[in-house]
Amino acid sequence: VLRNIPNILTALRLAASPALVALLWRGHDYAALIVFVIAGATDALDGYLAKRFNLQSRFGRYMDPAADKLLMLTSFIALTVLGVTPIWLTALVITRDAAIVIGIGLAHLWALPVRATPSFLGKVSTAVQVSYVGLMLLLLTFDIHARLLISTAEIAVAAFTLASGLGYAQIWLRAATHSRRPA
């Protein structure tokens, strides 16, 4: 049973995405905020348990980042539909993630020497995105209007998302260029 706890936590995080959207759609902002916080806690806990007790699994290796991405993407889309997040920001986040997935797929297809591991800047970008969603949910829950704070948060998300996307593009292009050179 202990061996499956990280995977169970990941599955709960997968279920959190549609729950968060449904709660936001119905105007249950406080409950949506709680679901988001619990999803974040399960992410931290499953990672800790998997590493600390050597409980990594093939399922967890693929589904943990997928659960994280699903939660972020559905959160951004839901916040955009509700008019909280501008569409250009959500489009940027989705475009970066789609470009990474396409880049990894092409690297695999073309046998390029690219590892599918997150970069430091990618991790920072994800942390900024998570913080942004949490902040927007908090402001929405307590009906706080802080335009300067929101604008600053949007700029931070855009800057880190763009920078990490360009960083990944550079890694991919470097691998593509080096593998195509004649020996």
N, CA and C atoms as a LAMMPS dump frame, in Angstrom:
ITEM: TIMESTEP
0
ITEM: NUMBER OF ATOMS
549
ITEM: BOX BOUNDS ff ff ff
-5.0000000000000000e+02 5.0000000000000000e+02
-5.0000000000000000e+02 5.0000000000000000e+02
-5.0000000000000000e+02 5.0000000000000000e+02
ITEM: ATOMS id mol type element x y z
1 1 1 N 0.832 -1.198 0
2 1 2 C 0 0 0
3 1 3 C 0.869 1.25 0
4 2 1 N 1.916 1.264 0.841
5 2 2 C 2.802 2.429 0.925
6 2 3 C 3.412 2.739 -0.435
7 3 1 N 3.74 1.71 -1.181
8 3 2 C 4.366 1.894 -2.494
9 3 3 C 3.47 2.689 -3.447
10 4 1 N 2.165 2.599 -3.278
11 4 2 C 1.224 3.255 -4.188
12 4 3 C 0.782 4.643 -3.725
13 5 1 N 1.173 5.07 -2.557
14 5 2 C 0.712 6.366 -2.042
15 5 3 C 1.082 7.531 -2.973
16 6 1 N 2.326 7.621 -3.463
17 6 2 C 2.618 8.726 -4.396
18 6 3 C 1.725 8.702 -5.636
19 7 1 N 1.447 7.515 -6.167
20 7 2 C 0.589 7.412 -7.35
21 7 3 C -0.856 7.787 -7.025
22 8 1 N -1.322 7.426 -5.845
23 8 2 C -2.671 7.797 -5.418
24 8 3 C -2.773 9.319 -5.298
25 9 1 N -1.737 9.945 -4.748
26 9 2 C -1.72 11.406 -4.621
27 9 3 C -1.704 12.07 -5.997
28 10 1 N -0.962 11.495 -6.927
29 10 2 C -0.951 12.022 -8.298
30 10 3 C -2.325 11.887 -8.933
31 11 1 N -2.977 10.748 -8.724
32 11 2 C -4.329 10.544 -9.266
33 11 3 C -5.308 11.55 -8.668
34 12 1 N -5.152 11.855 -7.384
35 12 2 C -6.008 12.872 -6.759
36 12 3 C -5.778 14.239 -7.409
37 13 1 N -4.532 14.534 -7.742
38 13 2 C -4.229 15.806 -8.397
39 13 3 C -4.818 15.854 -9.806
40 14 1 N -4.824 14.717 -10.473
41 14 2 C -5.485 14.649 -11.786
42 14 3 C -6.978 14.959 -11.641
43 15 1 N -7.591 14.427 -10.595
44 15 2 C -9.018 14.672 -10.349
45 15 3 C -9.268 16.108 -9.895
46 16 1 N -8.263 16.75 -9.353
47 16 2 C -8.431 18.13 -8.864
48 16 3 C -8.685 19.109 -10.011
49 17 1 N -8.138 18.826 -11.178
50 17 2 C -8.293 19.761 -12.301
51 17 3 C -9.749 19.974 -12.7
52 18 1 N -10.507 18.911 -13.02
53 18 2 C -11.915 19.15 -13.359
54 18 3 C -12.724 19.664 -12.169
55 19 1 N -12.346 19.248 -10.969
56 19 2 C -13.053 19.741 -9.777
57 19 3 C -12.851 21.242 -9.627
58 20 1 N -11.634 21.702 -9.814
59 20 2 C -11.336 23.132 -9.711
60 20 3 C -12.134 23.926 -10.741
61 21 1 N -12.162 23.442 -11.967
62 21 2 C -12.904 24.126 -13.025
63 21 3 C -14.394 24.163 -12.697
64 22 1 N -14.941 23.039 -12.266
65 22 2 C -16.372 22.985 -11.938
66 22 3 C -16.713 23.938 -10.795
67 23 1 N -15.863 23.991 -9.796
68 23 2 C -16.11 24.891 -8.664
69 23 3 C -16.037 26.349 -9.096
70 24 1 N -15.058 26.691 -9.902
71 24 2 C -14.955 28.063 -10.389
72 24 3 C -16.162 28.423 -11.247
73 25 1 N -16.555 27.497 -12.111
74 25 2 C -17.679 27.732 -13.014
75 25 3 C -18.961 27.998 -12.233
76 26 1 N -19.108 27.318 -11.094
77 26 2 C -20.316 27.473 -10.271
78 26 3 C -20.201 28.624 -9.271
79 27 1 N -19.069 29.315 -9.284
80 27 2 C -18.892 30.453 -8.395
81 27 3 C -18.47 30.093 -6.98
82 28 1 N -17.994 28.879 -6.788
83 28 2 C -17.528 28.435 -5.47
84 28 3 C -16.019 28.699 -5.361
85 29 1 N -15.678 29.987 -5.329
86 29 2 C -14.274 30.401 -5.38
87 29 3 C -13.463 29.883 -4.192
88 30 1 N -14.044 29.942 -2.989
89 30 2 C -13.333 29.496 -1.792
90 30 3 C -13.009 28.008 -1.893
91 31 1 N -13.977 27.214 -2.321
92 31 2 C -13.752 25.772 -2.473
93 31 3 C -12.7 25.509 -3.556
94 32 1 N -12.733 26.29 -4.634
95 32 2 C -11.734 26.139 -5.694
96 32 3 C -10.336 26.446 -5.161
97 33 1 N -10.229 27.478 -4.343
98 33 2 C -8.945 27.82 -3.729
99 33 3 C -8.449 26.668 -2.849
100 34 1 N -9.339 26.082 -2.079
101 34 2 C -8.969 24.962 -1.204
102 34 3 C -8.501 23.77 -2.045
103 35 1 N -9.206 23.469 -3.128
104 35 2 C -8.811 22.366 -4.007
105 35 3 C -7.423 22.638 -4.581
106 36 1 N -7.165 23.884 -4.968
107 36 2 C -5.859 24.243 -5.528
108 36 3 C -4.751 24.061 -4.487
109 37 1 N -5 24.492 -3.273
110 37 2 C -4.012 24.347 -2.194
111 37 3 C -3.771 22.868 -1.891
112 38 1 N -4.833 22.082 -1.836
113 38 2 C -4.686 20.647 -1.578
114 38 3 C -3.921 19.977 -2.716
115 39 1 N -4.203 20.381 -3.958
116 39 2 C -3.474 19.825 -5.101
117 39 3 C -1.985 20.143 -4.994
118 40 1 N -1.666 21.361 -4.587
119 40 2 C -0.262 21.724 -4.389
120 40 3 C 0.387 20.909 -3.29
121 41 1 N -0.362 20.669 -2.216
122 41 2 C 0.171 19.869 -1.108
123 41 3 C 0.399 18.419 -1.542
124 42 1 N -0.516 17.868 -2.346
125 42 2 C -0.323 16.49 -2.808
126 42 3 C 0.888 16.396 -3.733
127 43 1 N 1.144 17.442 -4.507
128 43 2 C 2.319 17.455 -5.377
129 43 3 C 3.591 17.403 -4.544
130 44 1 N 3.655 18.234 -3.531
131 44 2 C 4.844 18.255 -2.666
132 44 3 C 4.994 16.925 -1.922
133 45 1 N 3.887 16.399 -1.417
134 45 2 C 3.937 15.17 -0.624
135 45 3 C 4.298 13.965 -1.482
136 46 1 N 3.704 13.848 -2.674
137 46 2 C 4.035 12.666 -3.484
138 46 3 C 5.491 12.702 -3.931
139 47 1 N 6.002 13.894 -4.237
140 47 2 C 7.414 14.007 -4.602
141 47 3 C 8.332 13.641 -3.454
142 48 1 N 8.001 14.116 -2.268
143 48 2 C 8.8 13.809 -1.08
144 48 3 C 8.793 12.304 -0.799
145 49 1 N 7.607 11.707 -0.786
146 49 2 C 7.494 10.28 -0.481
147 49 3 C 8.222 9.426 -1.521
148 50 1 N 8.054 9.788 -2.785
149 50 2 C 8.69 9.009 -3.845
150 50 3 C 10.211 9.043 -3.727
151 51 1 N 10.765 10.215 -3.42
152 51 2 C 12.218 10.329 -3.32
153 51 3 C 12.739 9.785 -1.993
154 52 1 N 12.096 10.143 -0.909
155 52 2 C 12.568 9.773 0.434
156 52 3 C 12.541 8.27 0.664
157 53 1 N 11.495 7.617 0.174
158 53 2 C 11.332 6.189 0.417
159 53 3 C 11.522 5.345 -0.848
160 54 1 N 12.127 5.964 -1.867
161 54 2 C 12.414 5.277 -3.123
162 54 3 C 11.167 4.58 -3.683
163 55 1 N 10.095 5.35 -3.813
164 55 2 C 8.821 4.819 -4.292
165 55 3 C 8.505 5.297 -5.704
166 56 1 N 9.531 5.657 -6.465
167 56 2 C 9.301 6.107 -7.838
168 56 3 C 8.75 4.955 -8.672
169 57 1 N 7.888 5.317 -9.613
170 57 2 C 7.326 4.302 -10.507
171 57 3 C 7.261 4.886 -11.909
172 58 1 N 7.093 4.021 -12.865
173 58 2 C 6.954 4.463 -14.257
174 58 3 C 5.7 5.337 -14.397
175 59 1 N 4.608 4.909 -13.745
176 59 2 C 3.368 5.683 -13.752
177 59 3 C 3.625 7.092 -13.215
178 60 1 N 4.276 7.177 -12.075
179 60 2 C 4.549 8.472 -11.448
180 60 3 C 5.465 9.348 -12.277
181 61 1 N 6.433 8.728 -12.937
182 61 2 C 7.386 9.48 -13.752
183 61 3 C 6.681 10.244 -14.875
184 62 1 N 5.632 9.653 -15.42
185 62 2 C 4.902 10.309 -16.508
186 62 3 C 3.681 11.085 -16.014
187 63 1 N 2.97 10.508 -15.053
188 63 2 C 1.711 11.115 -14.645
189 63 3 C 1.889 12.306 -13.697
190 64 1 N 2.96 12.337 -12.919
191 64 2 C 3.167 13.475 -12.009
192 64 3 C 3.299 14.787 -12.784
193 65 1 N 4.203 14.875 -13.775
194 65 2 C 4.264 16.129 -14.537
195 65 3 C 2.997 16.369 -15.362
196 66 1 N 2.362 15.293 -15.823
197 66 2 C 1.115 15.46 -16.581
198 66 3 C 0.021 16.049 -15.69
199 67 1 N -0.052 15.58 -14.459
200 67 2 C -1.048 16.107 -13.517
201 67 3 C -0.782 17.58 -13.223
202 68 1 N 0.486 17.93 -13.07
203 68 2 C 0.859 19.327 -12.829
204 68 3 C 0.446 20.204 -14.011
205 69 1 N 0.772 19.754 -15.219
206 69 2 C 0.444 20.535 -16.416
207 69 3 C -1.06 20.649 -16.605
208 70 1 N -1.775 19.559 -16.375
209 70 2 C -3.224 19.594 -16.517
210 70 3 C -3.836 20.599 -15.548
211 71 1 N -3.354 20.603 -14.305
212 71 2 C -3.876 21.549 -13.311
213 71 3 C -3.584 22.986 -13.73
214 72 1 N -2.379 23.243 -14.208
215 72 2 C -2.036 24.597 -14.623
216 72 3 C -2.851 25.036 -15.84
217 73 1 N -2.898 24.183 -16.851
218 73 2 C -3.606 24.554 -18.076
219 73 3 C -5.102 24.756 -17.831
220 74 1 N -5.71 23.851 -17.087
221 74 2 C -7.143 24.023 -16.821
222 74 3 C -7.391 25.247 -15.946
223 75 1 N -6.482 25.52 -15.031
224 75 2 C -6.626 26.715 -14.187
225 75 3 C -6.537 27.985 -15.031
226 76 1 N -5.53 28.052 -15.901
227 76 2 C -5.382 29.236 -16.758
228 76 3 C -6.596 29.407 -17.669
229 77 1 N -7.054 28.305 -18.267
230 77 2 C -8.209 28.397 -19.163
231 77 3 C -9.454 28.831 -18.397
232 78 1 N -9.692 28.242 -17.235
233 78 2 C -10.864 28.608 -16.442
234 78 3 C -10.804 30.077 -16.017
235 79 1 N -9.632 30.525 -15.587
236 79 2 C -9.493 31.928 -15.172
237 79 3 C -9.669 32.878 -16.354
238 80 1 N -9.286 32.432 -17.541
239 80 2 C -9.489 33.254 -18.737
240 80 3 C -10.972 33.323 -19.092
241 81 1 N -11.649 32.185 -19.054
242 81 2 C -13.087 32.155 -19.356
243 81 3 C -13.855 33.047 -18.383
244 82 1 N -13.399 33.088 -17.133
245 82 2 C -14.055 33.924 -16.123
246 82 3 C -13.663 35.4 -16.216
247 83 1 N -12.741 35.724 -17.116
248 83 2 C -12.326 37.109 -17.285
249 83 3 C -11.296 37.579 -16.271
250 84 1 N -10.688 36.643 -15.569
251 84 2 C -9.686 36.981 -14.553
252 84 3 C -8.304 37.092 -15.176
253 85 1 N -7.995 36.18 -16.07
254 85 2 C -6.686 36.133 -16.724
255 85 3 C -6.855 36.517 -18.194
256 86 1 N -5.969 37.386 -18.707
257 86 2 C -6.086 37.777 -20.121
258 86 3 C -5.773 36.596 -21.041
259 87 1 N -6.455 36.565 -22.157
260 87 2 C -6.304 35.456 -23.102
261 87 3 C -4.876 35.369 -23.636
262 88 1 N -4.202 36.51 -23.821
263 88 2 C -2.841 36.47 -24.355
264 88 3 C -1.894 35.719 -23.411
265 89 1 N -2.136 35.842 -22.097
266 89 2 C -1.27 35.171 -21.126
267 89 3 C -1.513 33.66 -21.155
268 90 1 N -2.77 33.278 -21.199
269 90 2 C -3.096 31.856 -21.281
270 90 3 C -2.57 31.272 -22.589
271 91 1 N -2.701 32.009 -23.676
272 91 2 C -2.179 31.545 -24.97
273 91 3 C -0.668 31.353 -24.903
274 92 1 N 0.036 32.254 -24.226
275 92 2 C 1.484 32.138 -24.088
276 92 3 C 1.858 30.882 -23.298
277 93 1 N 1.165 30.653 -22.192
278 93 2 C 1.436 29.471 -21.36
279 93 3 C 1.176 28.19 -22.161
280 94 1 N 0.053 28.143 -22.862
281 94 2 C -0.297 26.954 -23.644
282 94 3 C 0.677 26.764 -24.803
283 95 1 N 1.046 27.842 -25.473
284 95 2 C 1.972 27.755 -26.601
285 95 3 C 3.328 27.224 -26.154
286 96 1 N 3.824 27.716 -25.036
287 96 2 C 5.114 27.236 -24.527
288 96 3 C 5.047 25.737 -24.239
289 97 1 N 3.998 25.306 -23.536
290 97 2 C 3.883 23.885 -23.199
291 97 3 C 3.725 23.029 -24.45
292 98 1 N 2.941 23.495 -25.397
293 98 2 C 2.762 22.753 -26.65
294 98 3 C 4.085 22.674 -27.421
295 99 1 N 4.828 23.77 -27.452
296 99 2 C 6.126 23.777 -28.144
297 99 3 C 7.1 22.799 -27.495
298 100 1 N 7.076 22.713 -26.176
299 100 2 C 7.958 21.772 -25.477
300 100 3 C 7.589 20.34 -25.845
301 101 1 N 6.296 20.032 -25.822
302 101 2 C 5.845 18.674 -26.157
303 101 3 C 6.195 18.338 -27.607
304 102 1 N 5.956 19.264 -28.517
305 102 2 C 6.29 19.042 -29.935
306 102 3 C 7.801 18.88 -30.097
307 103 1 N 8.567 19.715 -29.404
308 103 2 C 10.031 19.619 -29.477
309 103 3 C 10.543 18.281 -28.981
310 104 1 N 9.982 17.789 -27.883
311 104 2 C 10.394 16.483 -27.349
312 104 3 C 10.007 15.381 -28.334
313 105 1 N 8.809 15.501 -28.904
314 105 2 C 8.366 14.508 -29.887
315 105 3 C 9.262 14.476 -31.109
316 106 1 N 9.608 15.647 -31.626
317 106 2 C 10.499 15.717 -32.79
318 106 3 C 11.897 15.217 -32.443
319 107 1 N 12.374 15.561 -31.252
320 107 2 C 13.696 15.089 -30.833
321 107 3 C 13.711 13.559 -30.774
322 108 1 N 12.645 12.989 -30.244
323 108 2 C 12.557 11.523 -30.19
324 108 3 C 12.488 10.935 -31.602
325 109 1 N 11.648 11.53 -32.438
326 109 2 C 11.464 11.056 -33.816
327 109 3 C 12.765 11.115 -34.612
328 110 1 N 13.514 12.189 -34.432
329 110 2 C 14.75 12.399 -35.173
330 110 3 C 15.993 11.915 -34.412
331 111 1 N 15.766 11.267 -33.276
332 111 2 C 16.866 10.735 -32.448
333 111 3 C 17.875 11.82 -32.074
334 112 1 N 17.366 12.985 -31.688
335 112 2 C 18.238 14.072 -31.256
336 112 3 C 18.63 13.857 -29.791
337 113 1 N 19.83 14.275 -29.425
338 113 2 C 20.273 14.089 -28.035
339 113 3 C 19.671 15.137 -27.088
340 114 1 N 18.366 15.036 -26.861
341 114 2 C 17.676 15.961 -25.97
342 114 3 C 17.015 15.146 -24.868
343 115 1 N 17.311 15.509 -23.629
344 115 2 C 16.663 14.844 -22.494
345 115 3 C 15.411 15.615 -22.108
346 116 1 N 14.366 14.9 -21.777
347 116 2 C 13.092 15.518 -21.402
348 116 3 C 13.059 15.797 -19.908
349 117 1 N 13.989 16.631 -19.462
350 117 2 C 14.022 17.011 -18.051
351 117 3 C 13.832 18.514 -17.944
352 118 1 N 13.16 18.948 -16.881
353 118 2 C 12.927 20.388 -16.732
354 118 3 C 14.229 21.141 -16.426
355 119 1 N 14.369 22.293 -17.035
356 119 2 C 15.522 23.149 -16.757
357 119 3 C 15.241 23.96 -15.492
358 120 1 N 16.272 24.584 -14.972
359 120 2 C 16.087 25.436 -13.797
360 120 3 C 15.098 26.554 -14.111
361 121 1 N 15.265 27.182 -15.279
362 121 2 C 14.36 28.264 -15.669
363 121 3 C 12.94 27.741 -15.878
364 122 1 N 12.808 26.521 -16.377
365 122 2 C 11.499 25.907 -16.529
366 122 3 C 10.822 25.69 -15.19
367 123 1 N 11.603 25.267 -14.193
368 123 2 C 11.057 25.079 -12.843
369 123 3 C 10.637 26.415 -12.232
370 124 1 N 11.448 27.437 -12.444
371 124 2 C 11.098 28.769 -11.93
372 124 3 C 9.833 29.262 -12.621
373 125 1 N 9.738 29.06 -13.928
374 125 2 C 8.553 29.467 -14.667
375 125 3 C 7.307 28.777 -14.125
376 126 1 N 7.41 27.489 -13.872
377 126 2 C 6.281 26.745 -13.307
378 126 3 C 5.913 27.286 -11.932
379 127 1 N 6.908 27.569 -11.107
380 127 2 C 6.635 28.121 -9.767
381 127 3 C 5.942 29.476 -9.869
382 128 1 N 6.359 30.296 -10.82
383 128 2 C 5.729 31.606 -11.02
384 128 3 C 4.289 31.422 -11.502
385 129 1 N 4.072 30.474 -12.391
386 129 2 C 2.715 30.206 -12.877
387 129 3 C 1.814 29.706 -11.747
388 130 1 N 2.316 28.793 -10.932
389 130 2 C 1.544 28.273 -9.797
390 130 3 C 1.212 29.409 -8.828
391 131 1 N 2.198 30.251 -8.563
392 131 2 C 1.98 31.395 -7.665
393 131 3 C 0.929 32.337 -8.233
394 132 1 N 0.982 32.546 -9.541
395 132 2 C 0.011 33.418 -10.2
396 132 3 C -1.405 32.863 -10.046
397 133 1 N -1.577 31.58 -10.348
398 133 2 C -2.906 30.974 -10.229
399 133 3 C -3.39 31.065 -8.784
400 134 1 N -2.515 30.749 -7.844
401 134 2 C -2.883 30.851 -6.434
402 134 3 C -3.292 32.262 -6.059
403 135 1 N -2.528 33.241 -6.535
404 135 2 C -2.84 34.648 -6.259
405 135 3 C -4.181 35.038 -6.863
406 136 1 N -4.414 34.651 -8.111
407 136 2 C -5.686 35.001 -8.759
408 136 3 C -6.868 34.357 -8.029
409 137 1 N -6.699 33.115 -7.594
410 137 2 C -7.766 32.449 -6.846
411 137 3 C -8.006 33.138 -5.505
412 138 1 N -6.93 33.554 -4.874
413 138 2 C -7.044 34.272 -3.6
414 138 3 C -7.77 35.608 -3.783
415 139 1 N -7.381 36.364 -4.787
416 139 2 C -8.024 37.65 -5.06
417 139 3 C -9.491 37.462 -5.446
418 140 1 N -9.75 36.426 -6.235
419 140 2 C -11.128 36.129 -6.645
420 140 3 C -11.97 35.713 -5.442
421 141 1 N -11.426 34.876 -4.591
422 141 2 C -12.146 34.375 -3.416
423 141 3 C -12.55 35.502 -2.483
424 142 1 N -11.636 36.428 -2.237
425 142 2 C -11.898 37.494 -1.282
426 142 3 C -12.283 38.816 -1.949
427 143 1 N -12.597 38.741 -3.254
428 143 2 C -13.063 39.897 -4.026
429 143 3 C -12.153 41.117 -3.84
430 144 1 N -10.856 40.871 -4.002
431 144 2 C -9.858 41.925 -3.861
432 144 3 C -9.487 42.429 -5.255
433 145 1 N -9.522 43.724 -5.427
434 145 2 C -9.149 44.351 -6.703
435 145 3 C -7.817 45.065 -6.506
436 146 1 N -6.764 44.469 -7.036
437 146 2 C -5.42 45.017 -6.882
438 146 3 C -4.766 45.053 -8.259
439 147 1 N -5.159 46.013 -9.071
440 147 2 C -4.737 46.083 -10.467
441 147 3 C -3.217 46.073 -10.633
442 148 1 N -2.493 46.832 -9.834
443 148 2 C -1.04 46.878 -9.958
444 148 3 C -0.424 45.509 -9.648
445 149 1 N -0.908 44.866 -8.616
446 149 2 C -0.417 43.533 -8.255
447 149 3 C -0.713 42.537 -9.373
448 150 1 N -1.903 42.597 -9.914
449 150 2 C -2.295 41.685 -10.995
450 150 3 C -1.433 41.93 -12.236
451 151 1 N -1.248 43.187 -12.606
452 151 2 C -0.42 43.513 -13.777
453 151 3 C 1.011 43.037 -13.593
454 152 1 N 1.545 43.247 -12.403
455 152 2 C 2.909 42.799 -12.104
456 152 3 C 3.008 41.285 -12.197
457 153 1 N 2.016 40.595 -11.66
458 153 2 C 2.006 39.128 -11.715
459 153 3 C 1.915 38.64 -13.162
460 154 1 N 1.086 39.291 -13.976
461 154 2 C 0.957 38.912 -15.382
462 154 3 C 2.281 39.095 -16.123
463 155 1 N 2.957 40.198 -15.858
464 155 2 C 4.246 40.459 -16.506
465 155 3 C 5.277 39.416 -16.076
466 156 1 N 5.273 39.068 -14.796
467 156 2 C 6.218 38.058 -14.292
468 156 3 C 5.962 36.702 -14.958
469 157 1 N 4.705 36.301 -15.039
470 157 2 C 4.375 35.023 -15.681
471 157 3 C 4.806 35.052 -17.146
472 158 1 N 4.477 36.13 -17.835
473 158 2 C 4.833 36.238 -19.249
474 158 3 C 6.349 36.194 -19.436
475 159 1 N 7.075 36.932 -18.631
476 159 2 C 8.533 36.992 -18.781
477 159 3 C 9.179 35.634 -18.528
478 160 1 N 8.794 34.967 -17.44
479 160 2 C 9.408 33.674 -17.122
480 160 3 C 8.955 32.584 -18.096
481 161 1 N 7.705 32.645 -18.529
482 161 2 C 7.214 31.656 -19.492
483 161 3 C 7.946 31.807 -20.817
484 162 1 N 8.082 33.045 -21.279
485 162 2 C 8.788 33.307 -22.524
486 162 3 C 10.264 32.939 -22.408
487 163 1 N 10.907 33.336 -21.324
488 163 2 C 12.332 33.04 -21.14
489 163 3 C 12.581 31.53 -21.089
490 164 1 N 11.738 30.799 -20.364
491 164 2 C 11.951 29.358 -20.288
492 164 3 C 11.659 28.7 -21.636
493 165 1 N 10.653 29.175 -22.337
494 165 2 C 10.355 28.645 -23.667
495 165 3 C 11.517 28.855 -24.623
496 166 1 N 12.104 30.037 -24.581
497 166 2 C 13.27 30.319 -25.42
498 166 3 C 14.467 29.465 -25
499 167 1 N 14.601 29.232 -23.701
500 167 2 C 15.673 28.367 -23.211
501 167 3 C 15.539 26.948 -23.736
502 168 1 N 14.319 26.422 -23.689
503 168 2 C 14.084 25.083 -24.225
504 168 3 C 14.314 25.056 -25.734
505 169 1 N 13.893 26.104 -26.434
506 169 2 C 14.109 26.18 -27.881
507 169 3 C 15.603 26.178 -28.195
508 170 1 N 16.379 26.882 -27.386
509 170 2 C 17.823 26.923 -27.593
510 170 3 C 18.439 25.535 -27.412
511 171 1 N 18.008 24.814 -26.385
512 171 2 C 18.509 23.453 -26.157
513 171 3 C 18.175 22.565 -27.353
514 172 1 N 16.934 22.648 -27.822
515 172 2 C 16.489 21.83 -28.936
516 172 3 C 17.257 22.175 -30.213
517 173 1 N 17.389 23.472 -30.488
518 173 2 C 18.099 23.904 -31.696
519 173 3 C 19.572 23.506 -31.657
520 174 1 N 20.176 23.612 -30.478
521 174 2 C 21.576 23.208 -30.347
522 174 3 C 21.721 21.712 -30.643
523 175 1 N 20.802 20.901 -30.114
524 175 2 C 20.852 19.453 -30.36
525 175 3 C 20.62 19.16 -31.831
526 176 1 N 19.662 19.848 -32.444
527 176 2 C 19.36 19.63 -33.859
528 176 3 C 20.542 20.037 -34.733
529 177 1 N 21.175 21.156 -34.402
530 177 2 C 22.306 21.642 -35.188
531 177 3 C 23.501 20.708 -35.057
532 178 1 N 23.807 20.249 -33.848
533 178 2 C 24.96 19.386 -33.639
534 178 3 C 24.763 17.995 -34.231
535 179 1 N 23.537 17.514 -34.234
536 179 2 C 23.322 16.156 -34.754
537 179 3 C 23.27 16.135 -36.282
538 180 1 N 23.04 17.27 -36.898
539 180 2 C 22.955 17.351 -38.363
540 180 3 C 24.291 17.661 -39.03
541 181 1 N 25.31 17.985 -38.241
542 181 2 C 26.626 18.3 -38.807
543 181 3 C 27.32 17.032 -39.282
544 182 1 N 27.968 17.11 -40.434
545 182 2 C 28.717 15.921 -40.901
546 182 3 C 29.916 15.672 -39.995
547 183 1 N 30.27 14.419 -39.829
548 183 2 C 31.398 14.06 -38.953
549 183 3 C 32.721 14.25 -39.621
